[in-house]
Amino acid sequence: MTSKKYYFQDKSQNIISEDQLIGKKMDEIECFLADYQLQKLHTIERVYILKKTFFGIFKIRLYLYLSEDTVYNYTIQ
């Protein structure tokens, strides 16, 4: 079973895929994540809500793991 791949778009219609997030600074990718609700802001982790289902009870979240403001790993759950 293959999982769905997520793509993010900024206001200028530029597109970045989820696997291109690794190695990027948060300043570079914040414009791609501006449309998503930021659930948790921390120096080593940021959590964005990508999708809410069933009246907001179930959520798909993007977890970004940071080292010195650079993404070194991510998870979508």
Helices and strands as residue ranges (DSSP letters): E 7-9, E 15-17, G 18-20, H 26-29, E 37-41, E 45-53, E 58-67, E 70-76
